[in-house]
Amino acid sequence: MTIQLKQPSFKLGKYSFIVLFLCLLTTLFWQFPVSLISPQIEKVSACKIKLYQVQGTIWNGSSSIGVSELNEFGTCKDPTAITERLYWKSSCQLFSAQCHTDISVSRSQQPIRITYGFRGIQIQNNQIQLPANLLASLGSPWNSLHPQGLLDIRWNDLNFSKNSDGLV
C-alpha cells in the first residue's frame, strides 16, 4: 500500500506582500519602545535631558527625567537633578489630523495636555511644582546660587506655530 501526501498549494495574491508589510509597519509604529529614542533625546539636547528607567512605548509609558550637561570630554555628566516619575498617554485622531499627549506628574494640578498637528503645537494651561535644584543644572548663574525649595510654574495656553503666543 502506498500513501501519497499532497502538499497544499498556498499562493499569496498580488498585493498580499504590500498589505503584510503595511500591517507590520503599523504594528511597529504603535508598539515602538521609547527606550530606542531615549539616547537620541540625550544627544539632541546635548545631555541637558536624559530619560531614566524608561518603560513602555512612545504612545503609553513612563520615565524619570534627569537634567545634566556635557563634561570637558564631551560625554554626559551625572545628572544634578532627577524628576519624579511621569507617565504619558498619547492618541491620534485621523480625521482631524491631530495627536495629543497627556503627561501625568504628581506635582501638577491636572495632566499636562500637549496637542500637536499640522497647525503647530499647543500646551493647555496648567500649573506644576518642580524642585528648584533643576535650575542648577542649567549652568551659570544658577549652579553657583544652589537654589532649594520648589518652583511654582504656571502658564496659559501656549501655542507654537507661525504666530506663537502664551504666557509662562
MOVEN-V229373 format. One record per residue. N is the residue number from 1. RES is the residue in three letters. BURIAL is # if it has 24 or more other C-alpha atoms within 12 Angstrom, else .. Layout:
n->N res->RES burial->BURIAL
n->N res->RES burial->BURIAL
This chain:
n->1 res->MET burial->.
n->2 res->THR burial->.
n->3 res->ILE burial->.
n->4 res->GLN burial->.
n->5 res->LEU burial->.
n->6 res->LYS burial->.
n->7 res->GLN burial->.
n->8 res->PRO burial->.
n->9 res->SER burial->.
n->10 res->PHE burial->.
n->11 res->LYS burial->.
n->12 res->LEU burial->.
n->13 res->GLY burial->.
n->14 res->LYS burial->.
n->15 res->TYR burial->.
n->16 res->SER burial->.
n->17 res->PHE burial->.
n->18 res->ILE burial->.
n->19 res->VAL burial->.
n->20 res->LEU burial->.
n->21 res->PHE burial->.
n->22 res->LEU burial->.
n->23 res->CYS burial->.
n->24 res->LEU burial->.
n->25 res->LEU burial->.
n->26 res->THR burial->.
n->27 res->THR burial->.
n->28 res->LEU burial->.
n->29 res->PHE burial->.
n->30 res->TRP burial->.
n->31 res->GLN burial->.
n->32 res->PHE burial->.
n->33 res->PRO burial->.
n->34 res->VAL burial->#
n->35 res->SER burial->.
n->36 res->LEU burial->.
n->37 res->ILE burial->.
n->38 res->SER burial->#
n->39 res->PRO burial->.
n->40 res->GLN burial->.
n->41 res->ILE burial->.
n->42 res->GLU burial->#
n->43 res->LYS burial->.
n->44 res->VAL burial->.
n->45 res->SER burial->.
n->46 res->ALA burial->.
n->47 res->CYS burial->#
n->48 res->LYS burial->#
n->49 res->ILE burial->#
n->50 res->LYS burial->#
n->51 res->LEU burial->#
n->52 res->TYR burial->#
n->53 res->GLN burial->.
n->54 res->VAL burial->#
n->55 res->GLN burial->#
n->56 res->GLY burial->#
n->57 res->THR burial->#
n->58 res->ILE burial->#
n->59 res->TRP burial->#
n->60 res->ASN burial->#
n->61 res->GLY burial->#
n->62 res->SER burial->#
n->63 res->SER burial->#
n->64 res->SER burial->#
n->65 res->ILE burial->#
n->66 res->GLY burial->#
n->67 res->VAL burial->#
n->68 res->SER burial->#
n->69 res->GLU burial->#
n->70 res->LEU burial->#
n->71 res->ASN burial->.
n->72 res->GLU burial->.
n->73 res->PHE burial->.
n->74 res->GLY burial->.
n->75 res->THR burial->.
n->76 res->CYS burial->.
n->77 res->LYS burial->.
n->78 res->ASP burial->.
n->79 res->PRO burial->#
n->80 res->THR burial->#
n->81 res->ALA burial->#
n->82 res->ILE burial->#
n->83 res->THR burial->#
n->84 res->GLU burial->.
n->85 res->ARG burial->.
n->86 res->LEU burial->#
n->87 res->TYR burial->#
n->88 res->TRP burial->#
n->89 res->LYS burial->#
n->90 res->SER burial->#
n->91 res->SER burial->.
n->92 res->CYS burial->.
n->93 res->GLN burial->.
n->94 res->LEU burial->.
n->95 res->PHE burial->.
n->96 res->SER burial->.
n->97 res->ALA burial->.
n->98 res->GLN burial->.
n->99 res->CYS burial->#
n->100 res->HIS burial->#
n->101 res->THR burial->#
n->102 res->ASP burial->#
n->103 res->ILE burial->#
n->104 res->SER burial->#
n->105 res->VAL burial->#
n->106 res->SER burial->.
n->107 res->ARG burial->.
n->108 res->SER burial->#
n->109 res->GLN burial->.
n->110 res->GLN burial->.
n->111 res->PRO burial->#
n->112 res->ILE burial->#
n->113 res->ARG burial->#
n->114 res->ILE burial->#
n->115 res->THR burial->#
n->116 res->TYR burial->#
n->117 res->GLY burial->.
n->118 res->PHE burial->.
n->119 res->ARG burial->.
n->120 res->GLY burial->.
n->121 res->ILE burial->#
n->122 res->GLN burial->#
n->123 res->ILE burial->#
n->124 res->GLN burial->#
n->125 res->ASN burial->#
n->126 res->ASN burial->#
n->127 res->GLN burial->#
n->128 res->ILE burial->.
n->129 res->GLN burial->.
n->130 res->LEU burial->#
n->131 res->PRO burial->#
n->132 res->ALA burial->#
n->133 res->ASN burial->#
n->134 res->LEU burial->#
n->135 res->LEU burial->#
n->136 res->ALA burial->#
n->137 res->SER burial->#
n->138 res->LEU burial->#
n->139 res->GLY burial->.
n->140 res->SER burial->.
n->141 res->PRO burial->.
n->142 res->TRP burial->.
n->143 res->ASN burial->.
n->144 res->SER burial->.
n->145 res->LEU burial->.
n->146 res->HIS burial->.
n->147 res->PRO burial->.
n->148 res->GLN burial->.
n->149 res->GLY burial->.
n->150 res->LEU burial->.
n->151 res->LEU burial->.
n->152 res->ASP burial->.
n->153 res->ILE burial->.
n->154 res->ARG burial->.
n->155 res->TRP burial->.
n->156 res->ASN burial->.
n->157 res->ASP burial->.
n->158 res->LEU burial->#
n->159 res->ASN burial->#
n->160 res->PHE burial->.
n->161 res->SER burial->.
n->162 res->LYS burial->.
n->163 res->ASN burial->.
n->164 res->SER burial->.
n->165 res->ASP burial->.
n->166 res->GLY burial->.
n->167 res->LEU burial->.
n->168 res->VAL burial->.
